[in-house]
């Protein structure tokens, strides 16, 4: 029995078209992983499946059995976890970022209140639906979280919150884009078990969209590869995994010659010094009595579970957290609050993070996004000089995206956007390079490429690195120090 079928399907609008007409089937009992490189067309395929990019009549069929009278949008739910490159509709992120400016009060939403709101929106209140609600709470271990404020949820808890609210309407198909992105190893394992439990319920079929082929869960029955805006034939999971062969690129030299002799401040060896630093928001302690020193030329990995304070620590280093002035923190040999400006600090730092990716909503050419790194701005308010443009082109070439220089940033895939922001971080030859989850959303080949670029860059004298990742295999070879944070 077929649940969804696309037959030689083409979209009504040319700008949504794949290279070839699309053939795709989801049979009853199947769970499919859609995989492919960055910009391969994975999201375009999902948009055709869900009807967001309509195809011509007769090219798509849906068979939802008892649910056939409901709308396609009610039978197919599509969840995108925006830990890396969130959108305006992901309000939870913005609430979390405002946490240091907010006070928890009676009006601050809790998990229970938001889930009840989602439950009411999904349909009429019946004993059968209440039974489903309780079943989901038990399956996702939601009950202990019901009184918790949404802005205090960890990334893993947010997954459970979003999954449960999406299932209140009893959809037949659940499509999840990069479900494991932004999660530590323990939480990834818990989520994989949770998804396996959902897959065991035959009335619900799962489609996962993945950039990493090593994250295809065991319960996936089939894989649909997408390459070059072409949907390839469906394979069993075993057939797909046996067909894999590594094709890893090599990177060119990573710095323009004229930047290699750029002088650095050699008077101080201390780049970062934290002395008994404690950060609290209300009654919640994020960092407790932290002592940490990073010296010039050291290459650190910052690790810890979701919610352990990594992002807070980096915000202190990058001069983005006002609590830094109340703490004993020195950057580049100068104590915070001793007269240096935010821009004096930022000009020495190259930075990329999930939060930065979220902040870029300007529809400007990629070259100007890279050039904004020279000015430490989100937008670009001063036109780059000819030499600066040359440096931007060089770094875009290093990351394999120079052909995208004139492409609008908002019309790129998320993986291409991440590479643009990486070029932005490197373009000014920074003394301190802070890379917070830099490989998120990248395919296997691009992850290898970025690691190689980082290692090449850190071979140069006096280059200091802070690298954050939840995957041990993503750490560059140059790492020589580690700081592990614990949740409080």
N, C-alpha and C positions, 0 to 999 in steps of 0.2 A: 504494500500500500504506500503510495507516494504522499508525503505531507506538503512539499513545495517542489515545483518543477519550473525551471526556466528553459525554454526551447528556442535555440537560435535567437536569443533575445537581444534587442538593441534599444537604446534609450531614445526618448522622443527629442531630447535636446543634444545636439552634437558635442557640446562641451562635456557631457557626461559619458560619452561613448567609450567603450573599451576598444582595443585594437581589432578584435574579432567578435562576432556574435557569441553570446554566452549560453553555454549548456550547463545546467546545474540541477541536481536532484537531491532532496533530503527524503530518504525512505523511512517509514515507520521503524522505530527502534535504533536508528542511527544517531550518533553524536559526532559532529564534524569539526575539525580544526582547519581554519583557513590560514595558510601560511604564505610568506613571501617576503622579499626584500623591501626596504623602504621605497615608497613611491611605486610599488609593483601594481597597485590597483585593488588591494584588499578592501579598503573602505568603500571604493566604488562598487564592488560586488555586493557588499552588505546593503548599500543604498538601493541597489536593484532588487535585492531579496525583500527588503522591507517596504518597497514602494516609494521611498523618498525620492528616488530617481525613476519616475514612471517609464515603463517600456510600452511598446505598441501592443494593442489588443491581441489576445490570442497567444502571446508569447510567455505568459506566466499563469500557473495554476496553483490554487491553494486548496487543500483538503484537510479540514480540521474536525471532521466527524461531528460530534455533538455540538461543537462550538462554531459550526459553519455559518450560523446566522450573525455572528459577531463580526465587528470590523477587523481587518487585517492587523491594524495597530493594537487591537486588544488581544489578538492571538499570538502576535510576535512582539516581544519586549526586547529592546536594545539598550544595553547598559555600557557606557564608556566610563572607565575609571580614570579621572583626570589628575592623578597625582603628579604627572609630569607636565602636562600641557593643558590644564583645565580651561574651561570656558566660562562665559558669563552666567550660565545656568548652574554652575557648581558653587552654590552659596556657602556650603560648609567650609570650603577653603578660605573664603574671605572672612568668615566669622572667626576661624582659627587665627588668621593673621592679625585680627583686631583684638585678640585676647588680652594683650597687654594694655589696651585702652578701655576695657569693658569691666563691669562689675556684674557678677552673677546675681540675678534677682528673680522675683517670682515670674516675670514675663519671659525669661530666657528659656527657650524650648528644650524639653527633655526628649529622650529617645521615645518614651511611651507616648507623649503627646503628638510627636511627629508621625509615629507609626499609626496611631489611631486616626489621624487626619488622612493619611494615605489609604488606610483601610476603608474609610467612609467614601472617599473619592472613587474607589475601585468598584463599588457596587452596593446594592441594598444589604442591609444587615439581616442575615438569616442564621439559624443554628448551624447549618452546614458550613457557612463561611467563617463563623466563629471557631468552629472545630478546626478548619484549615489554619486560621490565625494561630491558634494554640499549638498546632503541630509544627508550624514554621518557627515559632518561638523556641520550642523544644529542640528542633533540628539545629538551629543556629545558636542555641544557648543565649537567647536574647533576654530572657526574664531578668537576670541579674543586672542588666543594663537599663531597664525601663526608667529608672529614676535618675539616670546619669544625663547631664546636659550634653547636647549634641556637640558643642564646641570643645568638649573635653575628650571626645572619642579618639582612640588611636586609629591608624590607617586600617588595621585589620578589623577593628570594631565597626568602622565606617563601611567596610565591605559587607558585613553581615546586615547592617542597617539598610543599606541600599538594596541588597538582594531580597531581603524579606519583604520590603515594601513593594518591590517589583512583582512579587509572586502572589500578592493578595488577590489579583484579578484572575488567577488560574490560567495564565497563558499556555499555549501549546508549545511554543518555541521560545527559548531564551538565548539571545545573542550577547556575548560579553567580549568587549574589546580590551585586550591586554589585562586580564584579571589579576595577574601576579605583580604588576608593576608597582614599585615603591614599597614592597613588603620585605621584612626580614625573613630569614630562612625558616624559622619556626612558624611564622604566620603563613608563609607560602604553603607549607606542608598542611597546616590546618585548613586553609582554603581549598586545597586540592582534595582533601578528604570530604569537605563539605559539598563540593561540586560532584564528587563521585556519588554521594548520597542522593543528590538531586537526580543524577543520571540514572540511578537505579529505579526511580519512579518513572515507569514507561510512558505515563501520560505527558511527561515533559521532556522535550529534546533540547540538547545544548549545542550551540555553535560558538566556538571560541576563535577569536581573531588574534593571532600570535605573530610577533616578529622573531622570537627565539624558537628555533626548532627543538631545543633541548627542554622546552617547557610544555610539550604536548603530553597531557596526563594519560595515564594508562587506560582510563575508561573511554577515551576517544576511540570510536570504531573506525573512522575514516579521516583522510586528509585531502583537502583540495588546495593544491599549489596554485599560486598566482604569480606570473612573471611577465614583465614588460607589458602591463595592461592587458594580459591575456589569461583567461581562466583555463587551467590545464585539467586533464581528466582526473576524476576522483580515484584515489587509491585507498587500500586498507592501510591502517596505521603501520602494520608490519612491512608492507610493500614500500611505503614512503621512507621509513627509517632505513631500510636496507639500500635504498637508492641514493642516500646522502653521500656526498664526497666533498671535502673541504676545498673551497676556492678562496684563498685568503690573499688580499692585495698587499703590496708593499708601498711604503710612503716615500716621497722624495725628501730632500733636505728640508728642515723645518724652520729655518730662519733666513730672512734676507741678509746678504752679506753686510750691508751697511748698519744693521742692527746688532751684529755680533760683538762690536766693540763699544756698545753703549755703556757708559760708565755707570756704576752703581755706588751707593753710599757704603763705603767700606769702614766707617768709623764705629759701627755697632754690629755685633754678630747676632744680637737678639732681635728676632722678627716679631715674636708674640710672647708676652709674659702675662700669665694670669696668676694672681696671688690671692688665695683664699676667696675665690669668687663664688658667691651664692646668688641665684636668681629665683625669685618667687613671684607668682601671679596669684594674688589672693592667698588662699590657704594651700595652694599647690606649689611644691618645690620642684623646680626644673633642674637646676644645677646646685650642688651642695659642696661648699668648701673646696672648690676645684683649684689645684695648683698645676700649672702647665707652662712649659717653656719650649718654644720652637726657635731653633737657631738657623742662621743663613745656610742654605745648601742642603738642609734636611728635607726628607720626603716622607710625610706622615700619611697614614690611613686613619680615618676617624670612623669608628664602628660602634655598634650598639643597636638594641632593638628599637622598633618604632616607638616613639614617645619618650626616648631616653634623653633628649635635649640637644641632639646634633644640630638641628636647624637654629636653635636658640644660640648655641655657641658660635656658629658661623655668623649670625647677625651681629654679635658683639665684635667679632673681628672685622667685619665689613662696614662698621660704623653705621649700622642700620637700626640699632637697638638703643633707645635712650637710657636704659638701665646701665649701660657701660660707664656713664659718668659717675655713678654711685659705687662703682667697683674699682678695685686696684688692678687696672689693666694697662699694659704698655704695648704699643705697636711701633715697630721700627725704632725702638729706643726712646719713645716719647710717651709719657703717661697720658691717658685719655683725660681731656679737660684741661690740659696745660697750655692750650692756645692753638693747637693745630686744628685745621678745619677738616670736615668730612672729605672734602675734595683732595686735600693733601694726602689723606690715607688712600682714597680710592684710586688715585693716579698710579699707585704702586702695585695695585692688585688687579689680576685678571680673574673673572668670576663667572661661573655658570651654575644654574640650579633649577630645580623644578619651579620654584617661585618666580625666578626671572623669566622662564619660558611662559608662565601664565601672564606676565605683565605686558607681553608684546602683542598688542592688538592693532598695531599701525600697519596699514596696507601700503608699504613702501618697498622699493626694490631691495633684494637681499644685500647688495653691495653697500647700501646705505645703513643697513642694520649692522653689518660688520664694522663700518666706519664709525658708528656711534660708540663703539668700544674705545676709540681714541679720545672721546670726549666724556666718557663715563656717564652717558645719558641714555634714556630709553628711546627717545626720539633723536633726530639729528637736526641741530639748529644752526650748524656752521658747515658749509660745504667742504668736503675733503679736498686737499691739494692734490696735484698730480702725483707727488711722491707717496702720499697717504693712500691714494687709489691703487698705486702699484703694490703697496704692502697688503692692501685688502685682497687684491686679486691673487697675490702669492698665497696667502693663508687659505683662501677659498680653494685654490688649486691643491694645496696640501691635503685638505679634507675631501677632495674629489667633487667639489661643487662649483667650480668656477663657471661652468656652463649655466649656472642658475643666477649669475650676477644681476641680471635684469629682471628676473622673475619676482613677482609680487610675493611678499613673505606669507600672506594669508592664503595664497593659492598653492602652497607647497604641502607635501605630506609632513606629518609630525616629525618623522625621522630626518627629513631634509631641513626642517626648521632647527632641530637640535644641532645639526652640523654647522649651520649658519651661526648659531649662538656660540658654538665652540670656537669657530674662527674669530668671532668677536672677542672672546676671552684672551686669545693668544696675540691679537694683532698689534698690541702696544708693547710687546716683549716685557711682560710684567716681572717684577722681582718675586712676588708671591702669587702663585697660581692656586685658586680654590675651585675645585671641581666637585660639586655636590651631585651625585648620581649622574655623571656625564654620559653614561652609556644607555640610559633609559630610552626605550623605544627604538633602539638601533638593531639592525639585523646582525647576523653572525659576522659577516665580512666587515661591516662598518665598525663593529665593536673592536675587532682585531686592529683595524686601521687606527682608530683613535688611541688605543693603548700604545701602539708603536710611536705615534706622534708625541704622546706624553713622555715616553721613555727617551726619545731623541731630544726633546726640549730640556729635560732634566739632566742631560749629560753636560750641558753648558754650566760654567761655574756660577755659583751664588744664586742658582734658581731654587726656590723653596716651593714645596708642594703640600697642599692638604687635599686628600682624596677621600670621598665618601662613597661607599657602595655596600649593599647588602649581599653581594655575591663575592666570595673569596676569589673566584677565578677571574674576576674583572680587574683585580688589582694589578697595576703596572709592575714590571720587574724592578723598577727603581726604588720601590718602597723600602725604607730602612727603619721606620719608627711606627708605633701604633698607640693610639689612645682609644680605650673602650669605655663608653659611658653606660651607666645602668639607670633603669627607671627608678624613680623615688615614689 
